[in-house]
Amino acid sequence: MPPRFRSDLERIQPYRPGRSIADVAAEFGVQEVAKLASNENPEPPFPEVQQAIAASLGGLNRYPDNAKPDLTAALADHLGVGPERIWCGGASNELTLISALSMGGPATSAVYAWPSFELYRIGSLAIFSDTLEVPLDDLHRHDLDAMQAAIRDDTTVVYICNPNNPTSTVVAGDALERFIDAVSDDILIVVDEAYHEYTTAEEYRSMLPLAMERSNVLVTRTFSKIYSLAGLRVGYAVTAPQNIAQLRRIQLPFSVSNLAEVAAVEALKHQDRVAERHHANRAGIAYLTSGLRHRRSEVADSQTNFVYASFEDAAAVNEGLLQRGVIVRPVIPDGWLRINTGTHAEMERFFMALDEIGVRD
Ligand SMILES: Cc1ncc(COP(=O)(O)O)c(C=O)c1O
């Protein structure tokens, strides 16, 4: 007899990471692979960050300080927020899952938009008794009215992905504030701002100030994107201290490694480099968007480091790209692909591959 795993696990599709470079190179026999599939930063971590990591290797025999004092202090300073409101973790994934573990259980439901970041679905299906998925509006944005209408008496958490993955769109700050005002105080509103540093839209506003004022708003951010530290796993949330006290009860000890803390502290010191990456990304987004629109794709206005683009036969385009060593991300619903900014050479390869496949002007 096999071990008796929960039978409801069958409902959960495991998280599908973008295909790895080694995997695609081996399967399709291509020498060079451009990976534009996981919304990573194409540039390596800042040189100062790499040096700080190298200088800390000798301390790896020790457990990290579980209170993450250096990172908490650096974030408090950077954000202008009291350290008691900062909660660090093994990137936004861990923070999101712990919010689900601590808000879910029997007779609870979670509300989130769909399509959105897959972890809301995975965490909610595993932990809540019901998941209430609310379709995006026609412009691929959160439909906040419909989300408000979906909230039930048993709802304990609402996830807002702003900007949204996979569609790259934002909801306006005013509308989001009105939504937060209207939601009952006993529901935790998790605002996932993984792509915050890439935004430029005037209507976008971070909900960090609201996380300072309201007791039921939690904003998550990450070092995985603009700071180029996806491989190290470190992120943070800002929320009321009493929420952090609850969430920490079930956080794994030491989930932010020594190296991750050192790297994140150093990365925060280099806001000039962050600004450079922001500008490089905007140029990449403009290049991808105009090139795809010329090829008659519908492309959502991106506020992130990726574009969401429609294709007549997205599955065939995806396969054709893989054969040519270009990895992008097929997304739900069918007909759309998600492509992140790469180096200029990588994005040129993407367009050359599209030309070969026959997706032309
Ligand atoms: C919206 C969103 N949130 C969270 C994450 C997870 O990021 P991490 O766990 O690396 O912080 C991602 C990753 O792509 C994302 O797109």
The ligand as an SDF file (V2000), in Angstrom:
LIG
                    3D

 16 16  0  0  0  0  0  0  0  0999 V2000
    3.7700   38.0120   -9.3510 C   0  0  0  0  0  0  0  0  0  0  0  0
    4.8640   37.1800   -8.8030 C   0  0  0  0  0  0  0  0  0  0  0  0
    4.9540   37.0330   -7.4940 N   0  0  0  0  0  0  0  0  0  0  0  0
    5.9180   36.3020   -6.9590 C   0  0  0  0  0  0  0  0  0  0  0  0
    6.8620   35.6730   -7.7380 C   0  0  0  0  0  0  0  0  0  0  0  0
    7.8590   34.8130   -7.0730 C   0  0  0  0  0  0  0  0  0  0  0  0
    9.0440   35.4260   -6.9790 O   0  0  0  0  0  0  0  0  0  0  0  0
   10.0980   35.0780   -5.8690 P   0  0  0  0  0  0  0  0  0  0  0  0
    9.5930   33.9580   -5.0440 O   0  0  0  0  0  0  0  0  0  0  0  0
   11.3240   34.7410   -6.6030 O   0  0  0  0  0  0  0  0  0  0  0  0
   10.1800   36.3410   -5.0900 O   0  0  0  0  0  0  0  0  0  0  0  0
    6.8110   35.7890   -9.1090 C   0  0  0  0  0  0  0  0  0  0  0  0
    7.8040   35.1000   -9.9530 C   0  0  0  0  0  0  0  0  0  0  0  0
    7.8330   35.1030  -11.1230 O   0  0  0  0  0  0  0  0  0  0  0  0
    5.7790   36.5660   -9.6660 C   0  0  0  0  0  0  0  0  0  0  0  0
    5.6570   36.7100  -10.9730 O   0  0  0  0  0  0  0  0  0  0  0  0
  1  2  1  0
  2  3  1  0
  2 15  2  0
  3  4  2  0
  4  5  1  0
  5  6  1  0
  5 12  2  0
  6  7  1  0
  7  8  1  0
  8  9  2  0
  8 10  1  0
  8 11  1  0
 12 13  1  0
 12 15  1  0
 13 14  2  0
 15 16  1  0
M  END
$$$$
